[in-house]
Amino acid sequence: MKPTKMRNQLIYHPTFNTKSKQLGSHLSKELQKKYGKKSVRVIEGDTVKIVRGEFKGVDGKISRVSTQKSSVAIEGVKKEKTKGDKFDVYIHASNLLVTSLNTEDKWRIVKLEGKRPNEKPRINSEKTVKKEKTTKETKVAKNQKKEVEK
């Protein structure tokens, strides 16, 4: 299949899982340092700041997530109709900056903390000490055998 056709299928006719993954948003600098990730999928209850668009600079909590539109509704961000009714404005998730996370979902937090690419793997110091001792012991044993043979 041609790359353009594959790309168009992902953009215009995605599966629910793919559409859900496209609801990612950047994390603030503090959260990036804490979790070692640059972006996260937004859910209801996250506090966000709008970075681009008509409502730039507005902070608020996410009240509704629309996977169909790949956008979210934020508390306090509303427009008014000519008759006076107010309705939610949906903002694309890529135009948001997550300032604090909703910590009700423990699995989500464990998943965020578990994958730290900037963390170095721990080396067990006991194994290296044991290896050094065994190599020294074998060298001593070989030297003793040579002395016995002489």
FENLIN-V535682 format. One record per residue. N is the residue number from 0. SS is DSSP state (helix for helix, strand for strand, loop for the rest). OMEGA is omega in degrees with one decimal (NA if undefined). NEAR is the number of other ideal C-beta (glycine too) atoms within 12 Angstrom. Layout:
# FENLIN-V535682
n->N ss->SS omega->OMEGA near->NEAR
n->N ss->SS omega->OMEGA near->NEAR
This chain:
# FENLIN-V535682
n->0 ss->loop omega->-178.5 near->9
n->1 ss->loop omega->179.6 near->8
n->2 ss->helix omega->-179.8 near->9
n->3 ss->helix omega->179.4 near->11
n->4 ss->helix omega->178.5 near->12
n->5 ss->helix omega->-179.7 near->14
n->6 ss->helix omega->179.8 near->14
n->7 ss->helix omega->177.2 near->13
n->8 ss->helix omega->179.1 near->15
n->9 ss->helix omega->-177.0 near->18
n->10 ss->helix omega->-171.0 near->14
n->11 ss->helix omega->179.6 near->14
n->12 ss->loop omega->-176.5 near->13
n->13 ss->loop omega->172.9 near->20
n->14 ss->loop omega->-179.4 near->12
n->15 ss->helix omega->179.9 near->13
n->16 ss->helix omega->179.7 near->12
n->17 ss->helix omega->179.5 near->19
n->18 ss->helix omega->179.0 near->23
n->19 ss->helix omega->179.3 near->19
n->20 ss->helix omega->179.9 near->19
n->21 ss->loop omega->177.7 near->27
n->22 ss->loop omega->-179.6 near->34
n->23 ss->strand omega->179.4 near->27
n->24 ss->strand omega->-178.6 near->38
n->25 ss->strand omega->174.8 near->26
n->26 ss->strand omega->175.6 near->29
n->27 ss->loop omega->-176.5 near->26
n->28 ss->helix omega->-179.2 near->13
n->29 ss->helix omega->-179.9 near->13
n->30 ss->helix omega->176.8 near->28
n->31 ss->helix omega->178.9 near->21
n->32 ss->helix omega->-177.6 near->13
n->33 ss->helix omega->-173.4 near->19
n->34 ss->helix omega->179.6 near->27
n->35 ss->loop omega->178.4 near->19
n->36 ss->loop omega->179.9 near->27
n->37 ss->loop omega->-176.5 near->19
n->38 ss->strand omega->-178.6 near->23
n->39 ss->strand omega->176.4 near->35
n->40 ss->strand omega->-177.6 near->32
n->41 ss->loop omega->176.1 near->42
n->42 ss->loop omega->178.1 near->29
n->43 ss->loop omega->178.9 near->22
n->44 ss->loop omega->175.7 near->23
n->45 ss->loop omega->174.6 near->38
n->46 ss->strand omega->-174.6 near->30
n->47 ss->strand omega->173.6 near->44
n->48 ss->strand omega->-179.8 near->29
n->49 ss->strand omega->-174.1 near->33
n->50 ss->loop omega->-177.2 near->22
n->51 ss->loop omega->172.9 near->18
n->52 ss->loop omega->-175.5 near->19
n->53 ss->loop omega->-176.2 near->13
n->54 ss->loop omega->-177.3 near->26
n->55 ss->loop omega->177.6 near->15
n->56 ss->loop omega->-177.9 near->16
n->57 ss->loop omega->175.4 near->25
n->58 ss->strand omega->177.2 near->23
n->59 ss->strand omega->177.5 near->29
n->60 ss->strand omega->178.0 near->27
n->61 ss->strand omega->-179.2 near->36
n->62 ss->strand omega->-179.2 near->25
n->63 ss->strand omega->177.4 near->25
n->64 ss->strand omega->178.4 near->33
n->65 ss->strand omega->179.4 near->24
n->66 ss->loop omega->178.8 near->23
n->67 ss->loop omega->-177.6 near->15
n->68 ss->loop omega->-173.7 near->18
n->69 ss->loop omega->-177.0 near->28
n->70 ss->strand omega->-176.1 near->29
n->71 ss->strand omega->173.1 near->38
n->72 ss->strand omega->-176.1 near->30
n->73 ss->strand omega->178.7 near->37
n->74 ss->strand omega->178.0 near->22
n->75 ss->strand omega->178.7 near->20
n->76 ss->strand omega->-178.0 near->32
n->77 ss->strand omega->173.1 near->21
n->78 ss->strand omega->-177.6 near->17
n->79 ss->strand omega->175.6 near->12
n->80 ss->loop omega->-179.4 near->9
n->81 ss->loop omega->178.9 near->8
n->82 ss->loop omega->178.3 near->7
n->83 ss->loop omega->178.1 near->9
n->84 ss->loop omega->177.5 near->10
n->85 ss->strand omega->177.9 near->14
n->86 ss->strand omega->-179.0 near->15
n->87 ss->strand omega->174.1 near->24
n->88 ss->strand omega->178.4 near->27
n->89 ss->strand omega->-178.0 near->28
n->90 ss->strand omega->-178.4 near->39
n->91 ss->strand omega->-175.0 near->26
n->92 ss->helix omega->-179.7 near->36
n->93 ss->helix omega->179.5 near->23
n->94 ss->helix omega->-177.3 near->29
n->95 ss->strand omega->173.9 near->42
n->96 ss->strand omega->-177.6 near->33
n->97 ss->strand omega->-179.1 near->42
n->98 ss->strand omega->172.9 near->28
n->99 ss->strand omega->-174.8 near->22
n->100 ss->loop omega->171.9 near->32
n->101 ss->loop omega->-173.2 near->24
n->102 ss->loop omega->178.5 near->17
n->103 ss->loop omega->-178.3 near->12
n->104 ss->loop omega->-176.3 near->17
n->105 ss->helix omega->-179.7 near->13
n->106 ss->helix omega->179.8 near->12
n->107 ss->helix omega->-178.5 near->21
n->108 ss->helix omega->178.2 near->20
n->109 ss->helix omega->179.0 near->12
n->110 ss->helix omega->179.0 near->16
n->111 ss->helix omega->-177.5 near->26
n->112 ss->helix omega->-174.8 near->19
n->113 ss->helix omega->-177.5 near->15
n->114 ss->loop omega->178.1 near->14
n->115 ss->loop omega->-178.2 near->16
n->116 ss->loop omega->-178.3 near->12
n->117 ss->loop omega->-179.8 near->13
n->118 ss->loop omega->-179.7 near->11
n->119 ss->loop omega->178.5 near->8
n->120 ss->loop omega->-178.6 near->8
n->121 ss->loop omega->177.3 near->8
n->122 ss->loop omega->-179.1 near->10
n->123 ss->loop omega->-175.0 near->10
n->124 ss->helix omega->-179.4 near->10
n->125 ss->helix omega->-179.3 near->11
n->126 ss->helix omega->-179.4 near->12
n->127 ss->helix omega->178.1 near->12
n->128 ss->helix omega->179.5 near->13
n->129 ss->helix omega->179.4 near->13
n->130 ss->helix omega->179.5 near->15
n->131 ss->helix omega->179.6 near->14
n->132 ss->helix omega->-177.6 near->14
n->133 ss->helix omega->178.9 near->14
n->134 ss->helix omega->177.6 near->14
n->135 ss->helix omega->-179.9 near->14
n->136 ss->helix omega->179.9 near->14
n->137 ss->helix omega->177.4 near->14
n->138 ss->helix omega->178.4 near->14
n->139 ss->helix omega->-179.4 near->14
n->140 ss->helix omega->178.6 near->14
n->141 ss->helix omega->178.6 near->14
n->142 ss->helix omega->178.8 near->14
n->143 ss->helix omega->178.5 near->13
n->144 ss->helix omega->179.4 near->12
n->145 ss->helix omega->179.7 near->11
n->146 ss->helix omega->179.9 near->10
n->147 ss->helix omega->-178.9 near->9
n->148 ss->helix omega->-179.5 near->8
n->149 ss->loop omega->NA near->7
